[in-house]
Structure formats: C-alpha cells, structure tokens
Amino acid sequence: MHVPITHILAGTTIRRARTLPVNGRVLVRRGQSVNPSDVVAEAIISPVHMLLDIARGLDTSEIQADQLLQCKAGDEVGEGDILAGRLGMGRRVVRAPHAGRVMMAGSGQVLLQLDTQPFELKAGYTGLVADLIDERGVMIETTGALIQGVWGNGKSNYGLLSMQAPTPDAILTPGQIDVSLRGMVIFGGICENENTLLAAEELTVRGMILSSMEAGLAPLALSLNYPIILLEGFGHIPLNPQAFRLLFTSERREAAVNAEQWNRLTGVRPEVLLAIPALTATELPAEDAAFNVGQTVRVVSRPHQGKVGILAMVHPAPVSLPSGLRVLAGDVRLENGDILLVPLANLEILI
C-alpha cells in the first residue's frame, strides 16, 4: 500500500526548484548565494500587443504602405522610432507609440508587442543556486527546519516568525492582528473568523501559518495576497506537538512560507522552512515504503485527526473495527500513554 509521509524536521538540507510559469531569462549563476528577496529569473507573463494601421496613417494603399515600411518582424523599437514612411523633413511617417518588438509587418499593418514590466521570480529561500533550469528558473539548496503542511493558497513569501498561539489549540482572533505584526509571518493556531484573515491582509503581513481553518474560509484565503498554509487541515484541529515545539522555539527566526497546493503526482506540497545554523542541518532522510513499529505517525482522519504517537504494533492480519469493517490496522501509543487502534489507511509517517 502507498504510505504517505510528512516531514517535520528540526534541521535538514533540501533542494527546491523555483521556476517561472513561462519561458524567460535566468538572472543568476550556478553557485551564487541568494537571499529570499533576490530576483533569480524574469519573464513577460501577459504581453500587450498593439495593431497599427500603417496604410491609414500614411493615407495610402496597403501595397504602397508595405513599400514604405522601415521595420521588419523581430526588430526592437523605441518610443518615437519611425516604423513606416519616407525619411526626410516634412514627410509623413508613422512612429512607434511605445517601445517594444515588431511581431508582424505587412498588409498595411504593424503588430507591436509592447515592453511591459516583467514578472520577477524571487529566490524565496536563503541558500545557494545549486543548478540552473534553462529559461525557467533555478534549483536552490538551503538548510533549515522543515514543516510540511496539507493545504496552501498558492502564494509564497518570507519574514520573521511571530508566535500568536501559546498552545496547539489556540484560536487566532481579529484582535490579535495589530500593527506590531506588520511584515511578519504569523503562527496563529486555529482560524474560525474571516475578519482575522482580512485584518492580516490590511496589515500586509508576510504570511500566516495555521494548524487548521474552517472550510468555509477557503475561497477567501485563496483570494488574499499573502500565503496561508494549513499544517493539519480544515476544521478545528490542534497542531501536533512535534510541529508546535519546533515553531515555538523558532520565534523571530526567518520563515519561508511556500503555500503551494499539494500535488500528489509531483510531490510538491505546502511547507514552511525555518532558518537555522547550517551546522545543525542533516540530509533529508530517506522515505520508508512501509509502516514499521517505532515510527512516529499522525492520524489523518476523524475522530482522532491530528493525533500523533508512536506506532506500537502493526497487526499482521485485518482486524475488526467497531463499525464492523475488517481492515489492516496498527496500535498508536499517544504521549499520554493511551493506545488507539487506527486503520493503516488513516495514518501517515512523520519523519
């Protein structure tokens, strides 16, 4: 069976691809040190085109207009450059209204692609450029404490971490969002109120890390400009102790929040990387392909969703549940010593 794995690591070395959505230009070199705000690549995402009627501008026929063209497809032109007409004092000409590139010239027309502000891809992490991805971006190698989540709103940013949840089951309220949090990444526990998310947007926070959130807030979260990541899921789910301890000891550390939506086909998932000294980091551990006694596991479905414990036993044969189903299951020992019988399909490994 497929065994899902979530990484919650106090220190590790990771490589992450940072790529443009379309082909563009890579601006850094292999081996270069980068900070989260450094622009590593750029591209024109939505080019703007302008179709110019040369024949009308010169008050002539299409054939004569083509004979008077002073540009061809592929030419770069500046604002005011002559596109067509007879050169000389007093001659009627057509000039480029904006700087850009000539995409097509003929049939009495010129199609101009205007120069627009390119989309800038930022590094997002502090690290080294380990490799270049031709025309698309870079591979960045970095170190830090890694916490993977289960849902993100597709945004990414970075900033200093501010703990606004004193306990794993604390609820983040609008009143906690004050001016002291501007430019910060907030860990807020559980969010139940849309005004909390809106207040953070108005304050321009850099990101929000939540244990869980009411499902009805998802459309709003997707529309906001700052990254929001859920570490446990939707509903009222306290944060697991392992992740809470790691966040609690990382107050005022730099936190990179990559709230990409989880793609199980590519392995890309939302995650938080907390800056730590490089000497304490180790390689990302190999992922086991099976459940084994002694592993740290998390329950991923109700009624015990979010509970973390040690896998004390993997039953060799299907067992009967109170519902009457017979499934492969394991015994999970919680921190308080309680034992839960949980279907293996409802568990994931925490490494």
HELIX and SHEET records of a PDB file:
HELIX    1   1 ILE A   54  LEU A   58  1                                   5    
HELIX    2   2 GLU A   62  GLN A   67  1                                   6    
HELIX    3   3 PRO A  174  GLN A  176  5                                   3    
HELIX    4   4 VAL A  179  LEU A  181  5                                   3    
HELIX    5   5 GLU A  194  LEU A  203  1                                  10    
HELIX    6   6 ALA A  215  LEU A  217  5                                   3    
HELIX    7   7 ALA A  218  SER A  223  1                                   6    
HELIX    8   8 PRO A  241  PHE A  248  1                                   8    
HELIX    9   9 ALA A  278  THR A  280  5                                   3    
HELIX   10  10 LEU A  344  ASN A  346  5                                   3    
SHEET    1   A 6 ILE A   5  THR A   6  0                                        
SHEET    2   A 6 LEU A 347  LEU A 350  1                                        
SHEET    3   A 6 THR A 296  VAL A 299 -1                                        
SHEET    4   A 6 VAL A 308  VAL A 314 -1                                        
SHEET    5   A 6 ALA A 329  LEU A 334 -1                                        
SHEET    6   A 6 ILE A 339  PRO A 343 -1                                        
SHEET    1   B 5 SER A  33  VAL A  34  0                                        
SHEET    2   B 5 GLY A 127  ILE A 133 -1                                        
SHEET    3   B 5 GLY A 137  GLN A 148 -1                                        
SHEET    4   B 5 ILE A   8  THR A  19 -1                                        
SHEET    5   B 5 THR A 282  GLU A 283  1                                        
SHEET    1   C 3 ARG A  25  VAL A  26  0                                        
SHEET    2   C 3 VAL A  39  ALA A  43 -1                                        
SHEET    3   C 3 PHE A 119  LYS A 122 -1                                        
SHEET    1   D10 SER A  33  VAL A  34  0                                        
SHEET    2   D10 GLY A 127  ILE A 133 -1                                        
SHEET    3   D10 GLY A 137  GLN A 148 -1                                        
SHEET    4   D10 GLU A 271  LEU A 274 -1                                        
SHEET    5   D10 GLU A 254  ASN A 258 -1                                        
SHEET    6   D10 SER A 156  MET A 163 -1                                        
SHEET    7   D10 VAL A 185  PHE A 187  1                                        
SHEET    8   D10 GLY A 207  MET A 213  1                                        
SHEET    9   D10 ILE A 190  CYS A 191  1                                        
SHEET   10   D10 ILE A 171  LEU A 172  1                                        
SHEET    1   E10 SER A  33  VAL A  34  0                                        
SHEET    2   E10 GLY A 127  ILE A 133 -1                                        
SHEET    3   E10 GLY A 137  GLN A 148 -1                                        
SHEET    4   E10 GLU A 271  LEU A 274 -1                                        
SHEET    5   E10 GLU A 254  ASN A 258 -1                                        
SHEET    6   E10 SER A 156  MET A 163 -1                                        
SHEET    7   E10 VAL A 185  PHE A 187  1                                        
SHEET    8   E10 GLY A 207  MET A 213  1                                        
SHEET    9   E10 ILE A 228  PHE A 234  1                                        
SHEET   10   E10 TRP A 151  GLY A 152 -1                                        
SHEET    1   F 4 VAL A  48  ASP A  53  0                                        
SHEET    2   F 4 GLN A 109  LEU A 114 -1                                        
SHEET    3   F 4 GLY A 100  GLY A 106 -1                                        
SHEET    4   F 4 GLU A  76  VAL A  77 -1                                        
SHEET    1   G 2 ILE A  82  GLY A  85  0                                        
SHEET    2   G 2 VAL A  93  ARG A  95 -1                                        
SHEET    1   H 2 VAL A 319  SER A 320  0                                        
SHEET    2   H 2 ARG A 326  VAL A 327 -1                                        
END                                                                             
